[in-house]
């Protein structure tokens, strides 16, 4: 049960009440306070993290959070639960937001779909021949490089009311140098492309006396897709001002609760909010707003190396039969060397 602030505490925080943002006067100018509430091990512990003053945050950067309180038809029940009273005892509710950090943004992988093969890009072929002598030789194929265009399409399926510059990047899993970038405030799809140079390193081939080899390299393109969570993190507290019924009549009172603790209480009263809102299990001052998105990427995944061994030198083989069948062959994969082009 949360204990309400006494009248003395209300007076001590009068400067906060005067300067704080409220629903009556929604303003980006915010106020002063002393501590951040932290929650560890499931127990409430009020720790002085640093005697920080709340900072001014542009209203467009926190509109999604504050609209949650504005759009709710009933806040009495959650507030009553927080302060340990009943809803019918409360009246004239006003909420002031105190922020200790600018909102931050992150993209988290929720689901990675099975990778699908795409086309292949021919990189090059090297012909090798045993140079003579009576022992086995290890020869090396030529290194090849080619510039290929990779692309990433990002889609925001559920955005959020955040600032126009809110965004973050996701390093696409298993896609080397490819990153998916999201603008949290902009619904829809965006495709970005970049030129990437892929290099096939020289490959060793062992040849016996009188043998030749043909080494072919292809870059296998792949399509990757997945689902992501677009998370906005808010850090701060909410000051609730209200009148509470007492045996002596209505009395003005006040409460300050961390955004995370407030959010946990809201979710207990309205489970539908859990689709897009969450709270930190560690810090009661931290709440989350979650959007949803997807990514689709086409990129160079691996190099397919195919080696064919023939009986006779390349010159002899060409004269004898251009379609000679190899006496043995094998294939394997290697990772390409990757260089992005600005």
TORTIDREN-523257 format. One record per residue (C-alpha): residue number from 1; residue in one letter; z, y, x. Coordinates in steps of 0.25 Angstrom, whole numbers, plus 5000, padded with zeros to 4 digits. Last residue first. Layout:
N
+-----+-----+------+------+------+
:   n : res :    w :    v :    u :
+-----+-----+------+------+------+
: NUM :   A :    Z :    Y :    X :
...
+-----+-----+------+------+------+
This chain:
342
+-----+-----+------+------+------+
:   n : res :    w :    v :    u :
+-----+-----+------+------+------+
: 342 :   X : 4802 : 5020 : 5121 :
: 341 :   X : 4797 : 5006 : 5124 :
: 340 :   X : 4807 : 4995 : 5124 :
: 339 :   X : 4807 : 4984 : 5135 :
: 338 :   X : 4809 : 4970 : 5132 :
: 337 :   X : 4809 : 4958 : 5142 :
: 336 :   X : 4805 : 4946 : 5133 :
: 335 :   X : 4814 : 4934 : 5130 :
: 334 :   X : 4809 : 4921 : 5134 :
: 333 :   X : 4804 : 4909 : 5125 :
: 332 :   X : 4798 : 4895 : 5129 :
: 331 :   X : 4786 : 4887 : 5129 :
: 330 :   X : 4781 : 4875 : 5136 :
: 329 :   X : 4767 : 4868 : 5140 :
: 328 :   X : 4762 : 4856 : 5147 :
: 327 :   X : 4749 : 4850 : 5152 :
: 326 :   X : 4742 : 4862 : 5145 :
: 325 :   X : 4729 : 4860 : 5138 :
: 324 :   X : 4716 : 4866 : 5144 :
: 323 :   X : 4709 : 4876 : 5135 :
: 322 :   X : 4702 : 4884 : 5146 :
: 321 :   X : 4697 : 4871 : 5151 :
: 320 :   X : 4693 : 4867 : 5166 :
: 319 :   X : 4690 : 4881 : 5171 :
: 318 :   X : 4702 : 4887 : 5165 :
: 317 :   X : 4711 : 4876 : 5169 :
: 316 :   X : 4706 : 4876 : 5184 :
: 315 :   X : 4709 : 4891 : 5185 :
: 314 :   X : 4723 : 4890 : 5178 :
: 313 :   X : 4727 : 4879 : 5188 :
: 312 :   X : 4727 : 4864 : 5184 :
: 311 :   X : 4735 : 4857 : 5173 :
: 310 :   X : 4741 : 4867 : 5163 :
: 309 :   X : 4755 : 4872 : 5159 :
: 308 :   X : 4756 : 4880 : 5147 :
: 307 :   X : 4768 : 4890 : 5146 :
: 306 :   X : 4772 : 4897 : 5133 :
: 305 :   X : 4782 : 4909 : 5133 :
: 304 :   X : 4786 : 4914 : 5120 :
: 303 :   X : 4793 : 4928 : 5122 :
: 302 :   X : 4804 : 4932 : 5112 :
: 301 :   X : 4808 : 4942 : 5101 :
: 300 :   X : 4798 : 4953 : 5101 :
: 299 :   X : 4801 : 4961 : 5089 :
: 298 :   X : 4800 : 4963 : 5074 :
: 297 :   X : 4813 : 4968 : 5067 :
: 296 :   X : 4817 : 4968 : 5053 :
: 295 :   X : 4831 : 4975 : 5049 :
: 294 :   X : 4839 : 4976 : 5037 :
: 293 :   X : 4849 : 4985 : 5031 :
: 292 :   X : 4863 : 4987 : 5024 :
: 291 :   X : 4873 : 4998 : 5022 :
: 290 :   X : 4888 : 4997 : 5025 :
: 289 :   X : 4898 : 5008 : 5024 :
: 288 :   X : 4910 : 5005 : 5032 :
: 287 :   X : 4925 : 5010 : 5032 :
: 286 :   X : 4934 : 5013 : 5044 :
: 285 :   X : 4948 : 5020 : 5043 :
: 284 :   X : 4955 : 5007 : 5040 :
: 283 :   X : 4951 : 5002 : 5053 :
: 282 :   X : 4951 : 4987 : 5056 :
: 281 :   X : 4945 : 4980 : 5044 :
: 280 :   X : 4935 : 4991 : 5043 :
: 279 :   X : 4929 : 4994 : 5029 :
: 278 :   X : 4917 : 4990 : 5021 :
: 277 :   X : 4907 : 4996 : 5012 :
: 276 :   X : 4892 : 4992 : 5008 :
: 275 :   X : 4893 : 4979 : 5000 :
: 274 :   X : 4908 : 4980 : 5000 :
: 273 :   X : 4907 : 4991 : 4989 :
: 272 :   X : 4905 : 4981 : 4978 :
: 271 :   X : 4919 : 4976 : 4981 :
: 270 :   X : 4925 : 4988 : 4974 :
: 269 :   X : 4940 : 4989 : 4974 :
: 268 :   X : 4943 : 4981 : 4986 :
: 267 :   X : 4931 : 4988 : 4993 :
: 266 :   X : 4938 : 5002 : 4990 :
: 265 :   X : 4950 : 4997 : 4996 :
: 264 :   X : 4943 : 4993 : 5009 :
: 263 :   X : 4936 : 5006 : 5009 :
: 262 :   X : 4949 : 5014 : 5009 :
: 261 :   X : 4954 : 5006 : 5020 :
: 260 :   X : 4942 : 5008 : 5028 :
: 259 :   X : 4941 : 5023 : 5025 :
: 258 :   X : 4956 : 5025 : 5030 :
: 257 :   X : 4966 : 5030 : 5020 :
: 256 :   X : 4973 : 5043 : 5018 :
: 255 :   X : 4981 : 5046 : 5005 :
: 254 :   X : 4985 : 5058 : 4997 :
: 253 :   X : 4994 : 5062 : 4986 :
: 252 :   X : 4995 : 5072 : 4975 :
: 251 :   X : 5006 : 5069 : 4964 :
: 250 :   X : 5004 : 5066 : 4950 :
: 249 :   X : 5016 : 5066 : 4941 :
: 248 :   X : 5031 : 5064 : 4945 :
: 247 :   X : 5031 : 5049 : 4942 :
: 246 :   X : 5019 : 5049 : 4951 :
: 245 :   X : 5004 : 5049 : 4949 :
: 244 :   X : 4995 : 5051 : 4961 :
: 243 :   X : 4986 : 5062 : 4964 :
: 242 :   X : 4975 : 5060 : 4974 :
: 241 :   X : 4970 : 5063 : 4988 :
: 240 :   X : 4963 : 5052 : 4996 :
: 239 :   X : 4961 : 5054 : 5011 :
: 238 :   X : 4950 : 5045 : 5016 :
: 237 :   X : 4950 : 5040 : 5030 :
: 236 :   X : 4940 : 5039 : 5042 :
: 235 :   X : 4930 : 5030 : 5049 :
: 234 :   X : 4916 : 5027 : 5042 :
: 233 :   X : 4907 : 5016 : 5047 :
: 232 :   X : 4893 : 5015 : 5042 :
: 231 :   X : 4887 : 5001 : 5043 :
: 230 :   X : 4873 : 4997 : 5041 :
: 229 :   X : 4873 : 4982 : 5039 :
: 228 :   X : 4861 : 4974 : 5044 :
: 227 :   X : 4852 : 4963 : 5039 :
: 226 :   X : 4842 : 4956 : 5047 :
: 225 :   X : 4827 : 4954 : 5052 :
: 224 :   X : 4820 : 4949 : 5065 :
: 223 :   X : 4805 : 4947 : 5066 :
: 222 :   X : 4800 : 4941 : 5079 :
: 221 :   X : 4789 : 4943 : 5089 :
: 220 :   X : 4787 : 4932 : 5100 :
: 219 :   X : 4781 : 4938 : 5112 :
: 218 :   X : 4771 : 4928 : 5118 :
: 217 :   X : 4770 : 4923 : 5133 :
: 216 :   X : 4759 : 4913 : 5138 :
: 215 :   X : 4760 : 4906 : 5151 :
: 214 :   X : 4748 : 4897 : 5155 :
: 213 :   X : 4751 : 4888 : 5167 :
: 212 :   X : 4744 : 4881 : 5178 :
: 211 :   X : 4747 : 4867 : 5185 :
: 210 :   X : 4741 : 4861 : 5198 :
: 209 :   X : 4754 : 4859 : 5205 :
: 208 :   X : 4766 : 4861 : 5195 :
: 207 :   X : 4769 : 4874 : 5188 :
: 206 :   X : 4782 : 4880 : 5184 :
: 205 :   X : 4781 : 4893 : 5175 :
: 204 :   X : 4790 : 4905 : 5176 :
: 203 :   X : 4789 : 4916 : 5166 :
: 202 :   X : 4787 : 4931 : 5169 :
: 201 :   X : 4794 : 4940 : 5159 :
: 200 :   X : 4787 : 4943 : 5146 :
: 199 :   X : 4789 : 4957 : 5143 :
: 198 :   X : 4791 : 4964 : 5130 :
: 197 :   X : 4789 : 4979 : 5128 :
: 196 :   X : 4794 : 4985 : 5115 :
: 195 :   X : 4788 : 4996 : 5107 :
: 194 :   X : 4796 : 5000 : 5096 :
: 193 :   X : 4796 : 5000 : 5080 :
: 192 :   X : 4805 : 5006 : 5069 :
: 191 :   X : 4804 : 5002 : 5055 :
: 190 :   X : 4813 : 5009 : 5044 :
: 189 :   X : 4817 : 5004 : 5031 :
: 188 :   X : 4824 : 5010 : 5019 :
: 187 :   X : 4837 : 5017 : 5017 :
: 186 :   X : 4840 : 5029 : 5027 :
: 185 :   X : 4855 : 5032 : 5028 :
: 184 :   X : 4859 : 5021 : 5038 :
: 183 :   X : 4847 : 5024 : 5047 :
: 182 :   X : 4845 : 5010 : 5054 :
: 181 :   X : 4840 : 5006 : 5067 :
: 180 :   X : 4836 : 4992 : 5071 :
: 179 :   X : 4835 : 4989 : 5086 :
: 178 :   X : 4826 : 4980 : 5094 :
: 177 :   X : 4828 : 4978 : 5109 :
: 176 :   X : 4830 : 4963 : 5108 :
: 175 :   X : 4829 : 4958 : 5094 :
: 174 :   X : 4839 : 4947 : 5094 :
: 173 :   X : 4848 : 4955 : 5084 :
: 172 :   X : 4842 : 4969 : 5080 :
: 171 :   X : 4850 : 4979 : 5087 :
: 170 :   X : 4855 : 4987 : 5075 :
: 169 :   X : 4854 : 5002 : 5076 :
: 168 :   X : 4862 : 5013 : 5068 :
: 167 :   X : 4861 : 5024 : 5058 :
: 166 :   X : 4867 : 5037 : 5052 :
: 165 :   X : 4858 : 5049 : 5054 :
: 164 :   X : 4856 : 5052 : 5039 :
: 163 :   X : 4871 : 5051 : 5037 :
: 162 :   X : 4876 : 5040 : 5028 :
: 161 :   X : 4875 : 5036 : 5013 :
: 160 :   X : 4872 : 5022 : 5015 :
: 159 :   X : 4860 : 5012 : 5016 :
: 158 :   X : 4857 : 4999 : 5009 :
: 157 :   X : 4844 : 4992 : 5013 :
: 156 :   X : 4842 : 4999 : 5026 :
: 155 :   X : 4830 : 4993 : 5032 :
: 154 :   X : 4826 : 4992 : 5047 :
: 153 :   X : 4813 : 4988 : 5052 :
: 152 :   X : 4812 : 4985 : 5067 :
: 151 :   X : 4799 : 4984 : 5075 :
: 150 :   X : 4795 : 4979 : 5089 :
: 149 :   X : 4781 : 4984 : 5095 :
: 148 :   X : 4777 : 4976 : 5107 :
: 147 :   X : 4774 : 4980 : 5121 :
: 146 :   X : 4769 : 4969 : 5130 :
: 145 :   X : 4774 : 4964 : 5144 :
: 144 :   X : 4769 : 4951 : 5151 :
: 143 :   X : 4775 : 4945 : 5164 :
: 142 :   X : 4766 : 4935 : 5171 :
: 141 :   X : 4769 : 4920 : 5172 :
: 140 :   X : 4777 : 4915 : 5184 :
: 139 :   X : 4775 : 4903 : 5193 :
: 138 :   X : 4784 : 4892 : 5197 :
: 137 :   X : 4777 : 4882 : 5206 :
: 136 :   X : 4778 : 4866 : 5207 :
: 135 :   X : 4774 : 4861 : 5221 :
: 134 :   X : 4762 : 4856 : 5228 :
: 133 :   X : 4755 : 4869 : 5231 :
: 132 :   X : 4746 : 4877 : 5222 :
: 131 :   X : 4747 : 4890 : 5214 :
: 130 :   X : 4751 : 4883 : 5201 :
: 129 :   X : 4744 : 4891 : 5191 :
: 128 :   X : 4749 : 4902 : 5181 :
: 127 :   X : 4742 : 4909 : 5169 :
: 126 :   X : 4750 : 4920 : 5162 :
: 125 :   X : 4748 : 4924 : 5147 :
: 124 :   X : 4753 : 4936 : 5140 :
: 123 :   X : 4762 : 4943 : 5129 :
: 122 :   X : 4756 : 4938 : 5116 :
: 121 :   X : 4764 : 4944 : 5104 :
: 120 :   X : 4769 : 4934 : 5094 :
: 119 :   X : 4771 : 4937 : 5079 :
: 118 :   X : 4784 : 4936 : 5071 :
: 117 :   X : 4795 : 4926 : 5071 :
: 116 :   X : 4806 : 4927 : 5061 :
: 115 :   X : 4821 : 4929 : 5065 :
: 114 :   X : 4831 : 4924 : 5055 :
: 113 :   X : 4838 : 4935 : 5048 :
: 112 :   X : 4850 : 4943 : 5055 :
: 111 :   X : 4861 : 4946 : 5045 :
: 110 :   X : 4872 : 4957 : 5045 :
: 109 :   X : 4868 : 4965 : 5058 :
: 108 :   X : 4876 : 4977 : 5059 :
: 107 :   X : 4871 : 4992 : 5060 :
: 106 :   X : 4881 : 5003 : 5063 :
: 105 :   X : 4884 : 5017 : 5059 :
: 104 :   X : 4896 : 5026 : 5062 :
: 103 :   X : 4902 : 5037 : 5052 :
: 102 :   X : 4908 : 5049 : 5060 :
: 101 :   X : 4922 : 5046 : 5064 :
: 100 :   X : 4936 : 5050 : 5059 :
:  99 :   X : 4932 : 5054 : 5044 :
:  98 :   X : 4942 : 5059 : 5034 :
:  97 :   X : 4937 : 5058 : 5019 :
:  96 :   X : 4944 : 5065 : 5008 :
:  95 :   X : 4946 : 5058 : 4994 :
:  94 :   X : 4950 : 5065 : 4981 :
:  93 :   X : 4957 : 5058 : 4970 :
:  92 :   X : 4963 : 5066 : 4958 :
:  91 :   X : 4971 : 5055 : 4952 :
:  90 :   X : 4979 : 5042 : 4955 :
:  89 :   X : 4990 : 5035 : 4948 :
:  88 :   X : 4980 : 5028 : 4939 :
:  87 :   X : 4974 : 5021 : 4951 :
:  86 :   X : 4988 : 5014 : 4955 :
:  85 :   X : 4995 : 5016 : 4968 :
:  84 :   X : 4996 : 5010 : 4982 :
:  83 :   X : 4988 : 5021 : 4990 :
:  82 :   X : 4976 : 5012 : 4993 :
:  81 :   X : 4976 : 5005 : 4980 :
:  80 :   X : 4976 : 5018 : 4973 :
:  79 :   X : 4965 : 5023 : 4981 :
:  78 :   X : 4957 : 5011 : 4978 :
:  77 :   X : 4960 : 5012 : 4963 :
:  76 :   X : 4958 : 5027 : 4962 :
:  75 :   X : 4944 : 5027 : 4968 :
:  74 :   X : 4936 : 5025 : 4955 :
:  73 :   X : 4922 : 5029 : 4952 :
:  72 :   X : 4918 : 5028 : 4967 :
:  71 :   X : 4906 : 5037 : 4970 :
:  70 :   X : 4914 : 5047 : 4977 :
:  69 :   X : 4922 : 5037 : 4986 :
:  68 :   X : 4909 : 5030 : 4990 :
:  67 :   X : 4902 : 5043 : 4991 :
:  66 :   X : 4912 : 5046 : 5003 :
:  65 :   X : 4907 : 5034 : 5011 :
:  64 :   X : 4892 : 5036 : 5009 :
:  63 :   X : 4893 : 5051 : 5011 :
:  62 :   X : 4899 : 5049 : 5025 :
:  61 :   X : 4888 : 5053 : 5034 :
:  60 :   X : 4882 : 5063 : 5024 :
:  59 :   X : 4896 : 5070 : 5023 :
:  58 :   X : 4895 : 5074 : 5038 :
:  57 :   X : 4908 : 5070 : 5045 :
:  56 :   X : 4919 : 5079 : 5049 :
:  55 :   X : 4929 : 5072 : 5058 :
:  54 :   X : 4943 : 5067 : 5055 :
:  53 :   X : 4953 : 5071 : 5065 :
:  52 :   X : 4958 : 5060 : 5074 :
:  51 :   X : 4972 : 5058 : 5079 :
:  50 :   X : 4968 : 5045 : 5085 :
:  49 :   X : 4969 : 5031 : 5081 :
:  48 :   X : 4983 : 5034 : 5075 :
:  47 :   X : 4985 : 5020 : 5068 :
:  46 :   X : 4988 : 5018 : 5054 :
:  45 :   X : 4989 : 5003 : 5052 :
:  44 :   X : 4986 : 4996 : 5040 :
:  43 :   X : 4986 : 4981 : 5042 :
:  42 :   X : 4974 : 4971 : 5041 :
:  41 :   X : 4974 : 4968 : 5056 :
:  40 :   X : 4971 : 4983 : 5059 :
:  39 :   X : 4968 : 4995 : 5050 :
:  38 :   X : 4967 : 5009 : 5056 :
:  37 :   X : 4969 : 5022 : 5050 :
:  36 :   X : 4964 : 5034 : 5057 :
:  35 :   X : 4973 : 5045 : 5059 :
:  34 :   X : 4976 : 5060 : 5059 :
:  33 :   X : 4967 : 5067 : 5049 :
:  32 :   X : 4958 : 5080 : 5048 :
:  31 :   X : 4946 : 5083 : 5039 :
:  30 :   X : 4932 : 5082 : 5035 :
:  29 :   X : 4920 : 5092 : 5034 :
:  28 :   X : 4909 : 5084 : 5028 :
:  27 :   X : 4912 : 5089 : 5014 :
:  26 :   X : 4914 : 5082 : 5000 :
:  25 :   X : 4923 : 5092 : 4993 :
:  24 :   X : 4929 : 5086 : 4980 :
:  23 :   X : 4926 : 5072 : 4987 :
:  22 :   X : 4935 : 5076 : 4998 :
:  21 :   X : 4932 : 5080 : 5013 :
:  20 :   X : 4945 : 5084 : 5020 :
:  19 :   X : 4949 : 5098 : 5024 :
:  18 :   X : 4960 : 5101 : 5013 :
:  17 :   X : 4966 : 5087 : 5013 :
:  16 :   X : 4966 : 5086 : 5028 :
:  15 :   X : 4974 : 5099 : 5029 :
:  14 :   X : 4984 : 5094 : 5018 :
:  13 :   X : 4987 : 5082 : 5027 :
:  12 :   X : 5001 : 5085 : 5030 :
:  11 :   X : 5003 : 5090 : 5015 :
:  10 :   X : 4998 : 5076 : 5010 :
:   9 :   X : 5007 : 5069 : 5020 :
:   8 :   X : 5019 : 5077 : 5015 :
:   7 :   X : 5015 : 5073 : 5001 :
:   6 :   X : 5016 : 5059 : 5005 :
:   5 :   X : 5004 : 5050 : 5008 :
:   4 :   X : 5002 : 5038 : 5000 :
:   3 :   X : 5007 : 5024 : 5005 :
:   2 :   X : 4996 : 5014 : 5005 :
:   1 :   X : 5000 : 5000 : 5000 :
+-----+-----+------+------+------+
